[in-house]
């Protein structure tokens, strides 16, 4: 799931 652009930076940080 490291290619999804989420509006919440917190979830993005967790995915990376």
PDB file of N, CA, C and O in Angstrom:
ATOM      1  N   UNK A   1       0.835  -1.215   0.000  1.00  0.00           N
ATOM      2  CA  UNK A   1       0.000   0.000   0.000  1.00  0.00           C
ATOM      3  C   UNK A   1       0.864   1.257   0.000  1.00  0.00           C
ATOM      4  O   UNK A   1       0.411   2.328   0.405  1.00  0.00           O
ATOM      5  N   UNK A   2       2.089   1.126  -0.448  1.00  0.00           N
ATOM      6  CA  UNK A   2       2.994   2.277  -0.414  1.00  0.00           C
ATOM      7  C   UNK A   2       2.861   3.125  -1.667  1.00  0.00           C
ATOM      8  O   UNK A   2       3.793   3.838  -2.040  1.00  0.00           O
ATOM      9  N   UNK A   3       1.725   3.053  -2.307  1.00  0.00           N
ATOM     10  CA  UNK A   3       1.546   3.838  -3.535  1.00  0.00           C
ATOM     11  C   UNK A   3       0.246   4.621  -3.493  1.00  0.00           C
ATOM     12  O   UNK A   3      -0.142   5.253  -4.475  1.00  0.00           O
ATOM     13  N   UNK A   4      -0.431   4.573  -2.337  1.00  0.00           N
ATOM     14  CA  UNK A   4      -1.719   5.259  -2.223  1.00  0.00           C
ATOM     15  C   UNK A   4      -1.524   6.650  -1.627  1.00  0.00           C
ATOM     16  O   UNK A   4      -0.817   6.821  -0.635  1.00  0.00           O
ATOM     17  N   UNK A   5      -2.161   7.638  -2.247  1.00  0.00           N
ATOM     18  CA  UNK A   5      -2.059   9.009  -1.743  1.00  0.00           C
ATOM     19  C   UNK A   5      -3.218   9.286  -0.800  1.00  0.00           C
ATOM     20  O   UNK A   5      -4.361   9.454  -1.223  1.00  0.00           O
ATOM     21  N   UNK A   6      -2.895   9.328   0.491  1.00  0.00           N
ATOM     22  CA  UNK A   6      -3.948   9.567   1.480  1.00  0.00           C
ATOM     23  C   UNK A   6      -3.916  11.017   1.955  1.00  0.00           C
ATOM     24  O   UNK A   6      -2.846  11.616   2.065  1.00  0.00           O
ATOM     25  N   UNK A   7      -5.086  11.574   2.234  1.00  0.00           N
ATOM     26  CA  UNK A   7      -5.199  12.953   2.703  1.00  0.00           C
ATOM     27  C   UNK A   7      -4.611  13.147   4.090  1.00  0.00           C
ATOM     28  O   UNK A   7      -4.224  14.258   4.452  1.00  0.00           O
ATOM     29  N   UNK A   8      -4.541  12.080   4.867  1.00  0.00           N
ATOM     30  CA  UNK A   8      -3.989  12.188   6.205  1.00  0.00           C
ATOM     31  C   UNK A   8      -2.514  11.777   6.220  1.00  0.00           C
ATOM     32  O   UNK A   8      -2.186  10.621   5.950  1.00  0.00           O
ATOM     33  N   UNK A   9      -1.635  12.720   6.533  1.00  0.00           N
ATOM     34  CA  UNK A   9      -0.182  12.481   6.536  1.00  0.00           C
ATOM     35  C   UNK A   9       0.223  11.442   7.575  1.00  0.00           C
ATOM     36  O   UNK A   9       1.269  10.807   7.439  1.00  0.00           O
ATOM     37  N   UNK A  10      -0.588  11.264   8.602  1.00  0.00           N
ATOM     38  CA  UNK A  10      -0.270  10.299   9.659  1.00  0.00           C
ATOM     39  C   UNK A  10      -0.313   8.879   9.097  1.00  0.00           C
ATOM     40  O   UNK A  10       0.586   8.079   9.356  1.00  0.00           O
ATOM     41  N   UNK A  11      -1.344   8.572   8.337  1.00  0.00           N
ATOM     42  CA  UNK A  11      -1.462   7.234   7.754  1.00  0.00           C
ATOM     43  C   UNK A  11      -0.373   7.030   6.711  1.00  0.00           C
ATOM     44  O   UNK A  11       0.187   5.940   6.596  1.00  0.00           O
ATOM     45  N   UNK A  12      -0.076   8.068   5.959  1.00  0.00           N
ATOM     46  CA  UNK A  12       0.960   7.984   4.933  1.00  0.00           C
ATOM     47  C   UNK A  12       2.300   7.655   5.580  1.00  0.00           C
ATOM     48  O   UNK A  12       3.074   6.850   5.063  1.00  0.00           O
ATOM     49  N   UNK A  13       2.558   8.282   6.704  1.00  0.00           N
ATOM     50  CA  UNK A  13       3.820   8.066   7.406  1.00  0.00           C
ATOM     51  C   UNK A  13       3.898   6.635   7.921  1.00  0.00           C
ATOM     52  O   UNK A  13       4.979   6.047   7.962  1.00  0.00           O
ATOM     53  N   UNK A  14       2.761   6.074   8.313  1.00  0.00           N
ATOM     54  CA  UNK A  14       2.732   4.707   8.833  1.00  0.00           C
ATOM     55  C   UNK A  14       2.929   3.691   7.710  1.00  0.00           C
ATOM     56  O   UNK A  14       3.545   2.644   7.913  1.00  0.00           O
ATOM     57  N   UNK A  15       2.404   4.003   6.531  1.00  0.00           N
ATOM     58  CA  UNK A  15       2.513   3.093   5.389  1.00  0.00           C
ATOM     59  C   UNK A  15       3.948   3.015   4.891  1.00  0.00           C
ATOM     60  O   UNK A  15       4.419   1.943   4.513  1.00  0.00           O
ATOM     61  N   UNK A  16       4.632   4.129   4.891  1.00  0.00           N
ATOM     62  CA  UNK A  16       6.001   4.149   4.385  1.00  0.00           C
ATOM     63  C   UNK A  16       6.917   3.359   5.316  1.00  0.00           C
ATOM     64  O   UNK A  16       8.117   3.257   5.061  1.00  0.00           O
TER      65      UNK A  16
END
